[in-house]
Amino acid sequence: MDPCASFTYRVSVYCGEVNDAISGIINSILSGRCLVGRGRLETQRVKASDGAELYVEAHGEGKPIILSCAFCTTHENWRGQIEPLVAAGRRVVLWDYRGHGLSDAPDNASAYSIEQVVDDLRAVLDWAAPGQSAVVGGLSFGGLCSLHFALTYPDRVEALLLVDSGPGFKKPEAQEQWAAQVERT
């Protein structure tokens, strides 16, 4: 027997078992049966203003803190912060942007703008804490989104948490130079 064929078979079986385990975890999370930390995990697919569905999960009770991930990542970025924040008496809300993780990925390019992401964050907060303010924060792009949210909906923001975030580009030329640099790397 070809040793490569045996290796491929073992890898395929292993990957199949891992995929089955991951599918089981995801199904438990999506059905709300999974317990995390001290509180029950609550999940939802929140409808955005344009009909796209956004994956959202909430942990614990208390004043909400909504954490937005970095660009091209998912809510999993914040997994390690859930337990200490819940223990501190906060309701921790994580979500995936459209086109990321477990959220819908609309085909139309016009569905992706900072204004739409801010509106998506509003829909998430409306689901998690209707009529309340929250600590709104994020990592990198998540911080930029949170900053724009605070400027658009100041009455909904108790405080801002900005991690490795900036205000975006002030000049189109700077954005073009950055994009060119990214393309080179």
C-alpha positions as YAML, in Angstrom:
chain: A
units: angstrom
residues:
- id: 1
  name: MET
  ca: [0.00, 0.00, 0.00]
- id: 2
  name: ASP
  ca: [1.22, 3.49, -0.87]
- id: 3
  name: PRO
  ca: [2.25, 5.27, 2.38]
- id: 4
  name: CYS
  ca: [0.87, 8.56, 1.01]
- id: 5
  name: ALA
  ca: [-2.53, 6.96, 0.49]
- id: 6
  name: SER
  ca: [-2.53, 5.76, 4.11]
- id: 7
  name: PHE
  ca: [-1.54, 9.23, 5.34]
- id: 8
  name: THR
  ca: [-4.25, 10.86, 3.22]
- id: 9
  name: TYR
  ca: [-6.83, 8.44, 4.62]
- id: 10
  name: ARG
  ca: [-5.79, 9.19, 8.23]
- id: 11
  name: VAL
  ca: [-5.89, 12.94, 7.60]
- id: 12
  name: SER
  ca: [-9.31, 12.64, 5.94]
- id: 13
  name: VAL
  ca: [-10.70, 10.64, 8.87]
- id: 14
  name: TYR
  ca: [-9.20, 13.08, 11.38]
- id: 15
  name: CYS
  ca: [-10.57, 16.10, 9.47]
- id: 16
  name: GLY
  ca: [-13.95, 14.44, 9.23]
- id: 17
  name: GLU
  ca: [-14.01, 13.87, 13.01]
- id: 18
  name: VAL
  ca: [-12.93, 17.46, 13.67]
- id: 19
  name: ASN
  ca: [-15.53, 18.79, 11.24]
- id: 20
  name: ASP
  ca: [-18.22, 16.66, 12.93]
- id: 21
  name: ALA
  ca: [-17.17, 18.02, 16.34]
- id: 22
  name: ILE
  ca: [-17.14, 21.62, 15.08]
- id: 23
  name: SER
  ca: [-20.54, 21.15, 13.45]
- id: 24
  name: GLY
  ca: [-21.92, 19.83, 16.75]
- id: 25
  name: ILE
  ca: [-20.55, 22.82, 18.66]
- id: 26
  name: ILE
  ca: [-21.92, 25.28, 16.10]
- id: 27
  name: ASN
  ca: [-25.34, 23.59, 16.16]
- id: 28
  name: SER
  ca: [-25.38, 23.77, 19.97]
- id: 29
  name: ILE
  ca: [-24.46, 27.44, 19.87]
- id: 30
  name: LEU
  ca: [-27.02, 28.28, 17.21]
- id: 31
  name: SER
  ca: [-29.78, 26.43, 19.05]
- id: 32
  name: GLY
  ca: [-28.97, 28.23, 22.31]
- id: 33
  name: ARG
  ca: [-28.20, 24.96, 24.18]
- id: 34
  name: CYS
  ca: [-24.59, 25.86, 24.93]
- id: 35
  name: LEU
  ca: [-23.68, 27.26, 28.33]
- id: 36
  name: VAL
  ca: [-20.63, 29.50, 28.56]
- id: 37
  name: GLY
  ca: [-19.12, 30.99, 31.70]
- id: 38
  name: ARG
  ca: [-21.65, 31.88, 34.37]
- id: 39
  name: GLY
  ca: [-24.57, 32.67, 32.11]
- id: 40
  name: ARG
  ca: [-26.60, 31.07, 29.41]
- id: 41
  name: LEU
  ca: [-25.47, 31.75, 25.88]
- id: 42
  name: GLU
  ca: [-28.20, 33.44, 23.89]
- id: 43
  name: THR
  ca: [-27.87, 33.51, 20.10]
- id: 44
  name: GLN
  ca: [-29.87, 35.22, 17.43]
- id: 45
  name: ARG
  ca: [-29.83, 36.08, 13.75]
- id: 46
  name: VAL
  ca: [-30.70, 39.77, 13.78]
- id: 47
  name: LYS
  ca: [-32.22, 41.27, 10.63]
- id: 48
  name: ALA
  ca: [-30.38, 44.32, 9.33]
- id: 49
  name: SER
  ca: [-32.25, 47.21, 7.73]
- id: 50
  name: ASP
  ca: [-31.61, 45.74, 4.26]
- id: 51
  name: GLY
  ca: [-32.73, 42.22, 5.25]
- id: 52
  name: ALA
  ca: [-29.28, 40.66, 5.72]
- id: 53
  name: GLU
  ca: [-29.09, 38.44, 8.80]
- id: 54
  name: LEU
  ca: [-26.33, 39.07, 11.34]
- id: 55
  name: TYR
  ca: [-25.06, 36.48, 13.81]
- id: 56
  name: VAL
  ca: [-25.21, 37.76, 17.39]
- id: 57
  name: GLU
  ca: [-24.57, 36.09, 20.74]
- id: 58
  name: ALA
  ca: [-25.04, 37.43, 24.27]
- id: 59
  name: HIS
  ca: [-23.68, 36.18, 27.57]
- id: 60
  name: GLY
  ca: [-24.69, 37.11, 31.10]
- id: 61
  name: GLU
  ca: [-26.90, 39.79, 32.60]
- id: 62
  name: GLY
  ca: [-26.39, 43.44, 33.39]
- id: 63
  name: LYS
  ca: [-25.31, 46.55, 31.51]
- id: 64
  name: PRO
  ca: [-24.40, 45.58, 27.95]
- id: 65
  name: ILE
  ca: [-20.97, 45.76, 26.39]
- id: 66
  name: ILE
  ca: [-20.97, 45.18, 22.64]
- id: 67
  name: LEU
  ca: [-17.66, 44.10, 21.15]
- id: 68
  name: SER
  ca: [-16.95, 44.35, 17.42]
- id: 69
  name: CYS
  ca: [-14.15, 42.32, 15.86]
- id: 70
  name: ALA
  ca: [-11.37, 43.39, 13.51]
- id: 71
  name: PHE
  ca: [-11.88, 43.32, 9.75]
- id: 72
  name: CYS
  ca: [-11.69, 39.81, 8.23]
- id: 73
  name: THR
  ca: [-12.12, 38.16, 11.65]
- id: 74
  name: THR
  ca: [-15.15, 37.01, 13.65]
- id: 75
  name: HIS
  ca: [-16.76, 37.29, 17.07]
- id: 76
  name: GLU
  ca: [-14.29, 34.62, 18.21]
- id: 77
  name: ASN
  ca: [-11.70, 37.41, 18.65]
- id: 78
  name: TRP
  ca: [-13.43, 38.26, 21.92]
- id: 79
  name: ARG
  ca: [-14.03, 34.74, 23.28]
- id: 80
  name: GLY
  ca: [-11.43, 35.16, 26.06]
- id: 81
  name: GLN
  ca: [-13.08, 38.30, 27.41]
- id: 82
  name: ILE
  ca: [-16.53, 36.78, 27.98]
- id: 83
  name: GLU
  ca: [-16.01, 35.10, 31.33]
- id: 84
  name: PRO
  ca: [-14.29, 37.98, 33.16]
- id: 85
  name: LEU
  ca: [-16.79, 40.54, 31.85]
- id: 86
  name: VAL
  ca: [-19.77, 38.35, 32.77]
- id: 87
  name: ALA
  ca: [-18.21, 37.80, 36.21]
- id: 88
  name: ALA
  ca: [-18.01, 41.60, 36.51]
- id: 89
  name: GLY
  ca: [-21.77, 41.81, 35.97]
- id: 90
  name: ARG
  ca: [-21.89, 42.72, 32.29]
- id: 91
  name: ARG
  ca: [-24.02, 41.38, 29.44]
- id: 92
  name: VAL
  ca: [-21.40, 40.64, 26.77]
- id: 93
  name: VAL
  ca: [-22.59, 40.85, 23.17]
- id: 94
  name: LEU
  ca: [-20.50, 39.57, 20.26]
- id: 95
  name: TRP
  ca: [-21.44, 39.69, 16.60]
- id: 96
  name: ASP
  ca: [-20.17, 39.04, 13.08]
- id: 97
  name: TYR
  ca: [-20.20, 41.73, 10.41]
- id: 98
  name: ARG
  ca: [-22.02, 41.01, 7.19]
- id: 99
  name: GLY
  ca: [-19.79, 38.88, 4.99]
- id: 100
  name: HIS
  ca: [-17.94, 37.55, 8.06]
- id: 101
  name: GLY
  ca: [-18.28, 34.42, 10.17]
- id: 102
  name: LEU
  ca: [-21.86, 33.25, 10.67]
- id: 103
  name: SER
  ca: [-23.56, 36.35, 9.23]
- id: 104
  name: ASP
  ca: [-25.03, 36.63, 5.74]
- id: 105
  name: ALA
  ca: [-22.80, 37.77, 2.89]
- id: 106
  name: PRO
  ca: [-24.88, 39.88, 0.50]
- id: 107
  name: ASP
  ca: [-23.76, 39.71, -3.14]
- id: 108
  name: ASN
  ca: [-24.31, 43.38, -3.88]
- id: 109
  name: ALA
  ca: [-21.19, 45.51, -3.27]
- id: 110
  name: SER
  ca: [-23.40, 48.43, -2.21]
- id: 111
  name: ALA
  ca: [-24.38, 46.39, 0.89]
- id: 112
  name: TYR
  ca: [-20.90, 47.04, 2.32]
- id: 113
  name: SER
  ca: [-20.25, 50.54, 3.65]
- id: 114
  name: ILE
  ca: [-19.32, 52.09, 6.98]
- id: 115
  name: GLU
  ca: [-22.83, 53.54, 7.16]
- id: 116
  name: GLN
  ca: [-24.35, 50.08, 6.75]
- id: 117
  name: VAL
  ca: [-22.01, 48.56, 9.36]
- id: 118
  name: VAL
  ca: [-22.99, 51.32, 11.81]
- id: 119
  name: ASP
  ca: [-26.64, 50.62, 11.10]
- id: 120
  name: ASP
  ca: [-25.97, 46.88, 11.61]
- id: 121
  name: LEU
  ca: [-24.43, 47.68, 15.00]
- id: 122
  name: ARG
  ca: [-27.58, 49.67, 15.84]
- id: 123
  name: ALA
  ca: [-29.70, 46.62, 15.00]
- id: 124
  name: VAL
  ca: [-27.49, 44.46, 17.24]
- id: 125
  name: LEU
  ca: [-27.84, 46.90, 20.14]
- id: 126
  name: ASP
  ca: [-31.61, 47.15, 19.57]
- id: 127
  name: TRP
  ca: [-31.82, 43.36, 19.92]
- id: 128
  name: ALA
  ca: [-29.45, 43.08, 22.88]
- id: 129
  name: ALA
  ca: [-30.62, 46.07, 24.89]
- id: 130
  name: PRO
  ca: [-33.69, 47.80, 23.45]
- id: 131
  name: GLY
  ca: [-33.71, 51.48, 24.33]
- id: 132
  name: GLN
  ca: [-30.56, 51.22, 26.48]
- id: 133
  name: SER
  ca: [-27.09, 52.58, 26.11]
- id: 134
  name: ALA
  ca: [-24.07, 50.28, 26.14]
- id: 135
  name: VAL
  ca: [-20.32, 50.25, 26.25]
- id: 136
  name: VAL
  ca: [-19.49, 49.94, 22.57]
- id: 137
  name: GLY
  ca: [-16.04, 48.80, 21.60]
- id: 138
  name: GLY
  ca: [-13.93, 47.09, 19.05]
- id: 139
  name: LEU
  ca: [-10.57, 45.98, 17.80]
- id: 140
  name: SER
  ca: [-9.07, 47.79, 14.79]
- id: 141
  name: PHE
  ca: [-11.94, 48.17, 12.29]
- id: 142
  name: GLY
  ca: [-14.31, 47.29, 15.13]
- id: 143
  name: GLY
  ca: [-13.07, 50.36, 16.97]
- id: 144
  name: LEU
  ca: [-13.57, 52.51, 13.87]
- id: 145
  name: CYS
  ca: [-17.11, 51.15, 13.56]
- id: 146
  name: SER
  ca: [-17.73, 51.86, 17.26]
- id: 147
  name: LEU
  ca: [-16.40, 55.41, 16.89]
- id: 148
  name: HIS
  ca: [-18.72, 56.07, 13.94]
- id: 149
  name: PHE
  ca: [-21.59, 54.53, 15.93]
- id: 150
  name: ALA
  ca: [-20.89, 56.87, 18.86]
- id: 151
  name: LEU
  ca: [-20.92, 59.88, 16.55]
- id: 152
  name: THR
  ca: [-24.18, 58.74, 14.91]
- id: 153
  name: TYR
  ca: [-25.99, 57.54, 18.06]
- id: 154
  name: PRO
  ca: [-24.38, 59.36, 21.02]
- id: 155
  name: ASP
  ca: [-27.35, 58.67, 23.32]
- id: 156
  name: ARG
  ca: [-26.85, 54.89, 22.88]
- id: 157
  name: VAL
  ca: [-23.18, 54.93, 23.99]
- id: 158
  name: GLU
  ca: [-22.28, 54.74, 27.67]
- id: 159
  name: ALA
  ca: [-18.56, 54.55, 26.89]
- id: 160
  name: LEU
  ca: [-16.22, 53.70, 24.03]
- id: 161
  name: LEU
  ca: [-13.59, 50.95, 24.08]
- id: 162
  name: LEU
  ca: [-11.14, 51.40, 21.21]
- id: 163
  name: VAL
  ca: [-8.39, 48.81, 20.85]
- id: 164
  name: ASP
  ca: [-5.70, 49.41, 18.20]
- id: 165
  name: SER
  ca: [-8.13, 51.67, 16.35]
- id: 166
  name: GLY
  ca: [-7.85, 54.92, 14.48]
- id: 167
  name: PRO
  ca: [-10.25, 57.45, 13.01]
- id: 168
  name: GLY
  ca: [-9.80, 56.19, 9.46]
- id: 169
  name: PHE
  ca: [-8.16, 58.14, 6.65]
- id: 170
  name: LYS
  ca: [-8.61, 61.90, 6.53]
- id: 171
  name: LYS
  ca: [-7.37, 62.20, 2.95]
- id: 172
  name: PRO
  ca: [-8.23, 59.95, -0.01]
- id: 173
  name: GLU
  ca: [-4.56, 60.01, -1.08]
- id: 174
  name: ALA
  ca: [-3.50, 58.44, 2.22]
- id: 175
  name: GLN
  ca: [-6.09, 55.70, 1.78]
- id: 176
  name: GLU
  ca: [-4.87, 55.04, -1.77]
- id: 177
  name: GLN
  ca: [-1.24, 54.83, -0.59]
- id: 178
  name: TRP
  ca: [-2.20, 52.39, 2.14]
- id: 179
  name: ALA
  ca: [-4.17, 50.24, -0.31]
- id: 180
  name: ALA
  ca: [-1.20, 50.21, -2.72]
- id: 181
  name: GLN
  ca: [1.10, 49.12, 0.13]
- id: 182
  name: VAL
  ca: [-1.28, 46.32, 1.06]
- id: 183
  name: GLU
  ca: [-1.32, 45.11, -2.55]
- id: 184
  name: ARG
  ca: [2.50, 44.98, -2.58]
- id: 185
  name: THR
  ca: [2.72, 42.80, 0.52]
...
